[in-house]
Amino acid sequence: MNTDSHPFDAITPENLVERGSWKWTRFPGTLPGFVAEMDFPLAKPITEALSTSFDLQRFGYLPQPVAEELKEATADYVSRTHSWAIEPEQVYLSGDVLQAYEVVLRQLITPGSPIIVPTPAYMPFLTLTTALGHPVIEVPMLDGPDGRPEMDLPTIADHLAGEAELVVLCNPHNPLGLVYHHDELEALATVVDDAGGMVFSDEIHAPLVFGNHRHIPYATVSDQAAQHSITAISASKAWNLPGLKCSQLVVTSDRHKELLAPLSFIVSHGASTPGVVASIAAYRDGGPWLEDVKSYLSGNFDVLDDFATNHLPGSGYRRPEGTYITWFDARSIDIGTADSPADYLREHAGVSLTDGALCGEAGKGHLRLIAATPRPILMELLERIAPHWVRHN
Ligand SMILES: Cc1ncc(COP(=O)(O)O)c(C=O)c1O
């Protein structure tokens, strides 16, 4: 088990409350695990770049050469890390992945067309999609061999044969922690291509893959996949920069490029100048920090493996292949009159986790826990929930 001590272990809840994130201030007095961000300090190359920006008061509108620098750094990063050959001109900057998603819905598909979302899903793919006037078709994941979830491709194909045009792919997957294999992505690409559909590939967690798992960008599985998909990436999850507002949309289809051309200014207007500066530093020089964080997260997963086996019966916990997001079946908790296990545990155990029902019908009775926290805090959180987990058989 990789649980050697690390400077992150010394970070306390008091330090994090003082830092003042939404995660640590939303439910005072609880240990939070409901926001997908990390409780660790930033990588040094990023703080240095931001501190230079601060000294020079570089907070004006984004200069074109700095935008170009990020496009080049992104192309270089995906080539080095995922063997994905793209040109800097294929990279569009935007404020965040959800802003990029909104642009895709507004500009690239038929207004009001239903969107296929495999569930459980990252919550805004249900709420934002609906708010933008597109009905959501939830397609629950199926249990594959060894219980590893997999997409229900026949059902996705049926909906694509109807009015649906777009499938939301989340890889690595939030909240299930899956890193899709080449053959899984290829099979999806065949189904989508046969129906003339499209994929929004959210690869925001791509740098966070563990062990032997390798991130495969969807657009690389075939020419057809590149032509029928658009990909959103960002340094914000892996380097912990979500408040700095910067993501990248990788456009691999000429048709999408044409359709997006009128919007390219407005899209890149959303990326903040400090966010772009920080993302350049992350992609260019953030590798060693990320390796250290991944090793620490692996230690947290070791703790979770052990704890779930011994103290969370029936939780169906699976070690994440990617992301720092974990998922638990909590139906064995007796929640009394509470609306959900998350509500129950917030009140009775002093922990705030995500209610799985927010991730879709398939998530009811489940909990989402973000494991990117100092290990002593993770252990305290687990100790608090364990007594409420009862074995019913
Ligand atoms: C899978 C996934 N997509 C998108 C987002 C949101 O990203 P952004 O803040 O860039 O909109 C998150 C945040 O947790 C996420 O986990």
The ligand as an SDF file (V2000), in Angstrom:
LIG
                    3D

 16 16  0  0  0  0  0  0  0  0999 V2000
  -16.5140   15.6670  -16.3760 C   0  0  0  0  0  0  0  0  0  0  0  0
  -16.5530   17.1320  -16.0970 C   0  0  0  0  0  0  0  0  0  0  0  0
  -16.8320   17.9740  -17.0980 N   0  0  0  0  0  0  0  0  0  0  0  0
  -16.8820   19.3020  -16.9040 C   0  0  0  0  0  0  0  0  0  0  0  0
  -16.6510   19.8410  -15.6530 C   0  0  0  0  0  0  0  0  0  0  0  0
  -16.7700   21.3190  -15.4700 C   0  0  0  0  0  0  0  0  0  0  0  0
  -15.6700   21.9110  -16.0400 O   0  0  0  0  0  0  0  0  0  0  0  0
  -15.5850   23.4780  -16.2050 P   0  0  0  0  0  0  0  0  0  0  0  0
  -15.4170   24.0520  -14.8380 O   0  0  0  0  0  0  0  0  0  0  0  0
  -14.3870   23.6710  -17.0830 O   0  0  0  0  0  0  0  0  0  0  0  0
  -16.8570   23.8990  -16.8560 O   0  0  0  0  0  0  0  0  0  0  0  0
  -16.3540   19.0040  -14.5810 C   0  0  0  0  0  0  0  0  0  0  0  0
  -16.1340   19.5390  -13.2470 C   0  0  0  0  0  0  0  0  0  0  0  0
  -16.1250   18.8470  -12.2670 O   0  0  0  0  0  0  0  0  0  0  0  0
  -16.2960   17.6150  -14.8170 C   0  0  0  0  0  0  0  0  0  0  0  0
  -15.9760   16.7540  -13.8490 O   0  0  0  0  0  0  0  0  0  0  0  0
  1  2  1  0
  2  3  1  0
  2 15  2  0
  3  4  2  0
  4  5  1  0
  5  6  1  0
  5 12  2  0
  6  7  1  0
  7  8  1  0
  8  9  2  0
  8 10  1  0
  8 11  1  0
 12 13  1  0
 12 15  1  0
 13 14  2  0
 15 16  1  0
M  END
$$$$
